[in-house]
Amino acid sequence: MEQVTIHQAATELFRLIQRALDGEEIIIAEGSRPLVRLQALPSEPAKRILGKYPGLIRHMASDFDETPEDFADYTA
């Protein structure tokens, strides 16, 4: 983990991004006070798998998508 100042980050942004992509964690600070962390995002977001748990929901009430009476004040 390396800590750089805002000025350093502005002048060396491309190099810092490349280092973050290589797995390093970069802290950007104002003076000696850390402000933000520069780190790479995961290469792919987690994918939702439809039908992963077939048969788990066996019954859905016919009024499933209706607003309950005691929540009527919140939907006005």
N, C-alpha and C positions, 0 to 999 in steps of 0.2 A: 504494500500500500504506500503510495506516494502522496504527499500533500503539496499542492502548488497554489500560488496566489492567483487572484482573478486576472491580473495582468499577464502572468505566465500562461494561464489557460487560454486567454484571448490570442496571444501571439503563437502558441504552439498547439492550437486546437486539433488540427489534423493528426499530429503525432500522438496526442493524448487519446484521441478516439481510437487510433490503431492499437495503442497499448491496451485500451479497455477491451477491444475486440480479441486481443490475444490473451485475455483473462485477468489482467491487472485491475485493481480497484484504485481509482484516482480520487482524491479529496480536493475540492476547490475551496480555498479559504480566503477570508478577508483579513489580511494581516496574519495573526496566528489563530483566528477563530474559524473553525471549519463551518462551511455553509452547505455545500452539496456534495453528492457522491456521483462520480461518473463511472458507470459500469455497463457492460454490454447486456442487451436483452437476450432472453433465450432465443435460439434460432427459429423455433416454431412455437406458436402458442399451443396450449393443450387443446386437443381436438375432442369434441363431444361425440360419443358413439351412440347413435340412435339405435334403439332396440337392444341395448346392452343387457338389460334385465327383463327379458320377455316373461310375461305371466306374473310379474310382481304386483301390478295393479289389477285386481280381479273385478272390481266394481267401482263405478264412479256415479255418484248421486246425480239425478236428473237436474237438480238445482245447484250444481257445483259452481257455476259462474254467476250466480245471482248474489246480490249484496245482502248480507244478513240484516234484519231489521234494526238491531242495535248499532249498526254502523251507518245508518241512513244520514245522520247528522254530519258525518265526515265526507260524504260524497256530494254535498250540495254545491 
